[in-house]
């Protein structure tokens, strides 16, 4: 493996760090995409959560589905449930901020004249919102990953890779 800017060989530890980032990203993708696919399947009767409690309940169902794939222990499920309990309200509040920001940008863009200063301020707010949200998600992801064994994390990363490559599995046939 070489460094893209200098064509010098990369240090082995750099490759390992990249692998770790890829594994963490794969786990995040599995949790996110798998949860969306699981929830959106018509046979589950899922609807978008309208309260923080519904969002937490949905996150718990997704986590149980994913944890079932790696035979998580009761202690692991409890630990990850506590992570969800802690982070779900934070993410729900950020969701509210995002909705408000969306309305603000819509108003700027539909005004008779475009206020570029206001639009730039909204862009900065969006970057800040994303930064705060990503910190919550990455912290929760790290806490959840700490609760799992390396083998469980590898299984989830492999499943995420398959889903990324092949797409989500088809829903069961209607009876």
C-alpha positions as CSV (number, residue, x, y, z in Angstrom):
1,X,0.0,0.0,0.0
2,X,1.3,3.5,-0.9
3,X,0.7,7.0,0.2
4,X,-1.4,8.7,-2.4
5,X,0.4,12.0,-2.2
6,X,4.0,10.8,-2.2
7,X,3.9,7.2,-3.6
8,X,5.9,6.1,-0.5
9,X,4.8,2.9,1.3
10,X,2.4,3.5,4.1
11,X,3.3,2.3,7.6
12,X,1.6,-0.9,8.6
13,X,-0.1,0.8,11.6
14,X,-1.8,3.3,9.1
15,X,-3.3,0.3,7.3
16,X,-4.6,-1.1,10.6
17,X,-6.1,2.2,11.5
18,X,-7.9,2.4,8.2
19,X,-9.2,-1.1,8.7
20,X,-10.5,-0.1,12.1
21,X,-12.2,2.9,10.6
22,X,-13.7,0.8,7.8
23,X,-14.9,-1.8,10.4
24,X,-16.5,1.0,12.5
25,X,-18.1,2.5,9.4
26,X,-19.3,-0.9,8.3
27,X,-20.9,-1.5,11.7
28,X,-22.5,2.0,11.6
29,X,-23.8,1.2,8.1
30,X,-25.2,-2.1,9.3
31,X,-26.9,-0.6,12.2
32,X,-28.3,2.3,10.1
33,X,-29.1,0.7,6.8
34,X,-30.1,-2.5,8.4
35,X,-32.4,-0.7,10.7
36,X,-34.0,1.3,7.9
37,X,-34.5,-1.8,5.8
38,X,-35.8,-3.7,8.7
39,X,-38.2,-1.0,9.7
40,X,-39.4,0.0,6.3
41,X,-40.3,-3.5,5.2
42,X,-44.1,-3.6,4.7
43,X,-44.7,-6.6,6.8
44,X,-43.5,-4.8,9.9
45,X,-46.1,-2.0,9.8
46,X,-43.5,0.6,10.7
47,X,-44.2,4.3,10.7
48,X,-41.9,7.2,11.4
49,X,-41.6,7.9,15.1
50,X,-43.5,10.9,16.3
51,X,-42.1,11.1,19.8
52,X,-38.7,10.5,21.5
53,X,-40.2,7.4,23.2
54,X,-41.3,5.9,19.8
55,X,-37.8,6.6,18.4
56,X,-36.2,4.9,21.4
57,X,-38.5,1.9,21.0
58,X,-37.7,1.7,17.3
59,X,-33.9,1.9,18.0
60,X,-34.3,-0.9,20.5
61,X,-36.0,-3.2,18.0
62,X,-33.3,-2.5,15.4
63,X,-30.6,-3.2,18.0
64,X,-32.3,-6.5,19.0
65,X,-32.5,-7.5,15.4
66,X,-28.8,-6.7,14.8
67,X,-27.7,-8.2,18.1
68,X,-29.6,-11.4,17.3
69,X,-27.3,-11.8,14.3
70,X,-24.2,-12.2,16.6
71,X,-25.8,-14.1,19.5
72,X,-25.3,-11.2,21.9
73,X,-25.5,-12.1,25.6
74,X,-28.0,-10.6,28.0
75,X,-25.3,-8.4,29.5
76,X,-24.3,-7.1,26.0
77,X,-27.9,-6.3,25.2
78,X,-28.3,-4.5,28.6
79,X,-25.2,-2.4,28.0
80,X,-26.3,-1.5,24.4
81,X,-29.8,-0.7,25.7
82,X,-28.3,1.7,28.1
83,X,-26.3,3.4,25.3
84,X,-29.6,3.8,23.4
85,X,-31.4,5.1,26.5
86,X,-28.6,7.8,26.8
87,X,-28.3,8.8,23.2
88,X,-31.9,8.5,21.8
89,X,-33.1,11.7,23.5
90,X,-30.0,13.6,22.4
91,X,-30.6,12.5,18.8
92,X,-34.3,13.3,19.0
93,X,-33.5,16.8,20.1
94,X,-31.0,17.2,17.3
95,X,-33.8,16.0,14.9
96,X,-36.0,18.9,16.1
97,X,-33.2,21.3,15.4
98,X,-32.7,19.9,11.9
99,X,-36.4,20.3,11.2
100,X,-36.3,23.9,12.3
101,X,-33.2,24.5,10.2
102,X,-34.9,23.0,7.2
103,X,-37.8,25.4,7.6
104,X,-35.4,28.3,7.9
105,X,-33.5,27.3,4.7
106,X,-36.8,26.8,2.9
107,X,-37.9,30.3,3.9
108,X,-34.7,31.8,2.7
109,X,-34.8,30.1,-0.6
110,X,-38.5,30.9,-1.3
111,X,-38.2,34.6,-0.4
112,X,-38.5,37.2,-3.2
113,X,-34.7,37.8,-2.9
114,X,-32.1,35.4,-1.7
115,X,-30.4,36.6,1.5
116,X,-26.9,35.1,1.0
117,X,-25.8,36.1,4.5
118,X,-28.7,34.3,6.1
119,X,-28.1,31.3,3.8
120,X,-24.4,31.2,4.8
121,X,-25.4,31.4,8.5
122,X,-27.8,28.5,8.0
123,X,-25.1,26.5,6.3
124,X,-22.8,27.1,9.3
125,X,-25.6,26.0,11.6
126,X,-26.1,22.9,9.5
127,X,-22.4,22.0,9.7
128,X,-22.5,22.6,13.5
129,X,-25.6,20.4,13.8
130,X,-24.0,17.6,11.8
131,X,-20.8,17.9,13.9
132,X,-22.8,17.6,17.2
133,X,-24.9,14.7,15.8
134,X,-21.9,12.8,14.5
135,X,-20.2,13.1,17.9
136,X,-23.2,11.6,19.6
137,X,-23.5,8.8,17.0
138,X,-19.7,8.0,17.0
139,X,-19.6,8.0,20.8
140,X,-22.7,5.7,20.9
141,X,-21.2,3.5,18.2
142,X,-17.9,3.2,20.2
143,X,-19.7,2.4,23.4
144,X,-21.8,-0.3,21.7
145,X,-18.8,-1.8,19.9
146,X,-17.0,-1.9,23.3
147,X,-19.8,-4.2,24.5
148,X,-19.2,-6.7,21.7
149,X,-16.4,-9.1,21.2
150,X,-14.0,-8.6,18.3
151,X,-15.5,-11.6,16.6
152,X,-19.0,-10.2,16.9
153,X,-17.8,-6.9,15.5
154,X,-16.2,-8.7,12.6
155,X,-19.5,-10.6,11.9
156,X,-21.4,-7.3,11.8
157,X,-18.8,-5.7,9.6
158,X,-19.0,-8.6,7.1
159,X,-22.8,-8.4,7.1
160,X,-22.6,-4.6,6.5
161,X,-20.2,-5.3,3.6
162,X,-22.6,-7.8,2.1
163,X,-25.5,-5.4,2.4
164,X,-23.4,-2.6,0.9
165,X,-22.4,-4.9,-2.0
166,X,-25.7,-6.8,-2.6
167,X,-28.4,-4.6,-1.0
168,X,-30.7,-5.5,1.8
169,X,-32.3,-9.0,1.7
170,X,-35.7,-9.2,0.0
171,X,-38.7,-9.3,2.4
172,X,-40.4,-12.6,3.0
173,X,-43.0,-13.5,0.4
174,X,-46.6,-12.5,1.2
175,X,-48.8,-15.5,2.2
